[in-house]
Amino acid sequence: MKPKAIFNWSSGKDSALALYKIMQENNLEITSLLTSINKEYQRISMHGVHVSLLEQQAASLGIPLIKMALPKEPSMEEYRKIMGNTMTSIQSQGITHSVFGDIFLEDLRAYREEQLQSIGMKAVFPLWKQDTTGLIHEFLDLGFKTIVTCVNETYLDKSFAGRIIDKDFITDLPSTVDPCGENGEFHTFTFDGPIFKKPVQFEIGEIVKKTYPKPKTDNNTEEEEYVFWFCDLISK
């Protein structure tokens, strides 16, 4: 009997490729997808995708979905409490592994492993330390299709929001931007590919600007903001 695992699903390309690889290896039984949701807006945290599209995604993948509702701007303490309660409940169902699409963020990996170890679970990273240029080309060559739903203006301008990722998109990226957006430069929604039973149907809506306050530091005491551009996707 294969160990049971939960998959931490962001709805984007790294999640889709990581899930594909887990399915190909066939060493774990993926029992469900776990996605963090903004409770107030009913959208996926950071990606900005509405829950209705997330639910269509899960249905097309044929995997049950667990939505972890978070307040609009949760403190770290609130986040840890909600995540802890969620994972303890999951672990009690005999699930021993938790799969992530992270590629090279060391601090994030260490945090995930520490939190899971405290409840007797193991973290799995199918894409870890792989070349991101190779990964994005592999993703496209496999037939996956994904659209950019959010860009961080620190790295990319508004014109990148709402673009389908293809070879031209990769060519247009500045040299300072990771091809997989692993540093938070952009986020995506994957709507078709080899792990989907059918494409997720949507229409492209408006591009929306949102700002978030930057945390103050000893070197930065002025009020500064992060600027993000979100492409709204409308369920058909």
C-alpha positions, 0 to 999 in steps of 0.5 A: 500500500502506498503512503497517503499524501496531501498536495499543496495546490496553488492552482499555478504551473509549479503545482501542476508540474509537481503533481504530474511528476508525483503521478508519474512516479506513482509512489504516493497516493494523493488523497486531496488538494489543499489550497489557502483561500482569502475568506473575505474575497473567496480567492486563492491567496496571492494568485487572485483566482476565484474559488469557482475556478479552483473548484473546476480545476479540482473537478477536472483533476479528479482529486478532492479539494480542501479549502483552508480559509484565512482572514484578509490579512492574517498575522503570522500567529493566526496563520500558524494556528489555522495551518496547524489545526488543518494539518493536525486534522489531515494527519489524523486521517492517516496521511503521512506526506505533504507535497509542495511545488517549491523549487529553491527557496531554502528558508521556506522549505526549512519552515515547511519541514519543521512544521510537518515534522512536529506532527509526524509528517514528511515534506516532499518536493518533486521540483527541488533544485531543478533548473527553472529554465528547463522546468518551464520548457518541460511544462510547455512541452508536456502540453500544459497551458497556464495564464499569468494572473498576478505580477509584482510591479517590482519585477514586471509591468502591467502588460505581463498580467493576463498573458498565456505563458509560451515561448514568446513570454519566456523570451520577453522576461527580463534577465532578472526575472526567474523563468518560473517566477520562483521569487514571487515575480508572477503567479499563474493559473493552469487550465489544461494539460496531461493531468486534466480530464478537460480544460477549465473554461474561463474568460479574461476579465479586467486588469486590477491594480492592488497595493500592499504596505511594505513592512517597516524596517530600521533602514526604511521607516517611510510608508512604502507599498508593493504594487501588484497587477491582477488579471481577473478570470471569470468562470464560464 
